[in-house]
Amino acid sequence: MLARITRLGLRNQLRTNLRSNSRLILRYQSTVQGETRVKTPVTVDREFPDPFKQQKQNRYYFVAYGIGVTLSCIIIFNYEKTRSPVINSVLYCLRRSDKIKNELGNNIDFTSSWPWISGELNTMQGRIDIEFRVGGDRNKGTLKLKATRDSKLEPFNVHEWKLIIDDGPEIDLKKDTSVEFGF
């Protein structure tokens, strides 16, 4: 449907009309194949709800929304920690270590599909102090890693890197010669 141009200008015009209830309505008039059609947009002829009428219910909604957003942010930030290069390096070294394979077994990974990494993992400021659960075919344990660095040009200085096995020994991974750990 093409609108035709007349010698006076465009025949498609926007007109404003004030209705009896003082609402501003835009009308669109077009001429298509000799017929003039006036299209009025859909309007709602009722009052908007008063947002302050149900204050108690609105407060509950606001609190529920705040809790939902906070929980979502916490889950998202923890997911970012699980996909960090530091965590990937640590898990790679655990899988390569002979001592850890003897204690945990093969298939070393997080103990759950939704792992929780507690502590600070801030590689930009040079501070790592994390703790999370790992497991293999035979056993499970808690891995602790503490490392710092003074500047971005230096590698991290690992202060503590150990695996505390459930019902078993505590293994100091800094002394494990089967893997080289550095980042």
C-alpha positions in Angstrom: 0.0 0.0 0.0 1.7 3.1 -1.2 0.7 6.6 -0.1 0.4 9.1 -2.9 2.1 12.5 -2.8 -0.2 15.4 -3.8 0.8 18.9 -5.0 0.1 20.4 -1.5 2.4 18.1 0.2 2.1 14.7 1.9 -1.4 13.4 2.2 -0.3 11.3 5.2 -0.8 13.8 8.1 -0.5 13.6 11.8 -3.4 15.4 13.5 -3.8 16.0 17.1 -7.2 16.0 18.7 -8.2 16.6 22.3 -10.9 14.2 23.5 -13.5 15.1 26.0 -11.4 13.5 28.8 -8.4 15.7 28.1 -6.2 13.0 26.6 -4.0 13.8 23.7 -4.6 11.4 20.9 -2.6 11.2 17.7 -4.6 10.3 14.6 -3.0 9.0 11.4 -4.8 9.8 8.2 -3.7 8.1 5.0 -5.1 7.9 1.5 -4.6 4.6 -0.2 -6.1 4.0 -3.7 -8.6 6.8 -3.4 -9.9 5.8 0.1 -9.2 8.0 3.1 -8.8 6.0 6.3 -8.4 7.4 9.8 -6.6 5.1 12.2 -6.8 5.9 15.9 -4.4 4.1 18.2 -5.6 1.8 20.9 -6.2 3.8 24.1 -7.1 2.7 27.6 -10.0 4.7 29.0 -9.6 3.9 32.7 -7.5 5.1 35.5 -4.1 3.8 36.3 -3.7 1.8 39.5 -2.5 3.7 42.5 1.0 2.4 43.4 0.7 3.6 47.0 -2.6 1.8 47.7 -1.0 -1.5 48.6 2.2 -0.4 50.3 2.7 -3.5 52.4 2.4 -5.8 49.4 4.8 -3.6 47.4 7.4 -3.7 50.2 7.2 -7.5 50.1 7.7 -7.5 46.4 10.7 -5.1 46.7 12.3 -7.3 49.4 11.8 -10.4 47.3 13.2 -8.7 44.3 16.2 -7.5 46.3 16.9 -11.0 47.6 16.5 -12.5 44.1 19.0 -10.1 42.6 21.5 -10.6 45.4 21.3 -14.4 45.1 21.7 -14.2 41.4 24.8 -12.0 41.7 26.4 -14.3 44.3 25.8 -17.3 42.0 27.2 -15.5 38.9 30.3 -14.3 40.8 31.0 -17.8 42.1 30.5 -19.2 38.6 33.2 -16.7 37.4 35.5 -18.1 40.0 35.0 -21.7 38.9 36.0 -20.7 35.3 39.1 -18.7 36.4 42.5 -19.7 34.9 43.8 -20.1 38.4 41.2 -22.8 39.2 41.8 -24.5 35.9 45.6 -24.6 36.6 45.1 -26.0 40.1 42.8 -28.7 38.8 45.2 -29.6 36.0 48.0 -29.9 38.5 45.9 -32.1 40.8 45.1 -34.4 37.9 48.9 -34.7 37.0 50.1 -35.3 40.6 51.0 -38.8 41.5 50.4 -38.3 45.2 46.9 -37.0 44.6 46.0 -39.8 42.2 47.1 -42.3 44.8 44.8 -40.7 47.5 41.8 -39.5 45.4 41.9 -41.8 42.4 41.3 -40.9 38.8 38.7 -38.4 37.4 39.7 -35.6 39.8 37.2 -32.7 39.6 34.9 -30.6 41.7 32.7 -32.8 44.1 29.5 -31.3 42.8 28.1 -29.9 39.6 27.6 -26.5 41.4 30.9 -26.1 43.2 31.3 -23.4 45.8 34.6 -21.6 45.9 35.0 -19.7 49.2 37.5 -17.0 49.7 39.1 -14.2 47.7 40.3 -14.8 44.1 41.5 -11.4 43.0 44.3 -11.8 40.5 44.3 -8.1 39.5 45.3 -7.0 43.0 47.5 -10.1 43.5 45.6 -11.8 46.3 44.4 -15.4 46.2 43.0 -17.1 49.3 40.6 -19.8 48.2 39.2 -23.1 49.4 37.0 -25.6 47.6 36.0 -29.3 47.5 37.5 -31.8 45.0 37.0 -35.5 44.6 38.1 -38.5 42.6 37.0 -42.1 42.2 38.1 -43.2 45.7 38.0 -40.2 48.0 37.2 -36.5 48.5 39.0 -33.6 50.0 39.3 -29.8 50.5 41.9 -27.9 48.6 43.4 -24.7 50.1 45.5 -22.2 48.1 47.0 -18.9 49.4 49.2 -16.9 47.1 50.2 -13.2 46.6 52.2 -11.1 44.3 53.5 -7.6 44.6 53.2 -6.4 41.0 51.7 -7.6 37.8 55.1 -8.2 36.4 56.0 -10.8 39.0 54.6 -14.4 39.3 52.5 -15.3 42.3 54.3 -16.4 45.5 52.5 -19.5 46.8 52.3 -19.5 50.6 50.1 -22.4 51.1 48.8 -25.1 48.7 47.5 -28.2 50.4 44.8 -30.8 50.1 43.1 -32.0 53.2 41.7 -35.5 52.4 38.5 -36.6 54.2 39.6 -39.3 56.7 43.1 -39.2 55.5 46.4 -37.2 55.5 47.0 -33.6 54.7 49.2 -33.3 51.6 51.4 -30.3 51.1 51.4 -29.8 47.3 54.2 -27.3 47.4 56.5 -30.2 48.1 55.1 -32.5 45.4 57.9 -33.0 42.8 55.6 -34.7 40.3 54.1 -31.4 39.2 55.4 -27.9 38.7 52.9 -25.3 39.8 53.3 -21.7 38.9 51.1 -18.9 37.6 
